[in-house]
């Protein structure tokens, strides 16, 4: 999932450089959502791992 966030970030940067504002905004939004989902899954897996250890 982090891979897809980085892919959409790169697409947003390239589209921003080329002047495609709508595509850049949409790609940046998708990258941001995927990044925060990745962080949420990371925190959940860390908490579950801590509880399973005890």
C-alpha positions in Angstrom: 0.0 0.0 0.0 2.9 2.3 0.7 4.1 1.6 -2.9 0.8 2.9 -4.3 1.0 6.0 -2.2 4.5 6.7 -3.6 3.3 6.0 -7.1 0.4 8.5 -6.8 2.8 11.0 -5.2 5.2 10.7 -8.2 2.2 11.0 -10.6 1.1 14.1 -8.7 4.6 15.7 -8.9 4.9 15.0 -12.6 1.4 16.3 -13.4 2.1 19.4 -11.3 5.3 20.1 -13.2 3.5 19.7 -16.5 0.7 21.9 -15.4 -2.2 19.5 -15.1 -3.8 20.9 -12.0 -6.8 18.5 -11.7 -4.7 15.4 -12.2 -2.1 16.6 -9.8 -4.7 17.4 -7.1 -6.5 14.1 -7.5 -3.2 12.1 -7.4 -2.0 13.9 -4.4 -5.3 13.3 -2.6 -5.1 9.6 -3.4 -1.5 9.4 -2.2 -2.4 11.2 1.0 -5.3 8.8 1.8 -3.2 5.7 1.0 -0.4 7.0 3.2 -2.6 7.6 6.2 -4.2 4.2 5.7 -0.7 2.7 5.7 0.1 4.5 9.0 -3.2 3.3 10.5 -2.5 -0.3 9.6 1.1 0.1 11.0 -0.2 1.3 14.3 -2.9 -1.4 14.5 -0.3 -4.2 13.7 2.1 -2.8 16.3 -0.6 -2.7 19.0 -1.8 -6.2 18.1 1.8 -7.5 18.2 2.3 -6.0 21.6 -0.8 -7.7 23.0 0.0 -11.1 21.4 3.4 -11.1 23.0 2.1 -11.1 26.5 
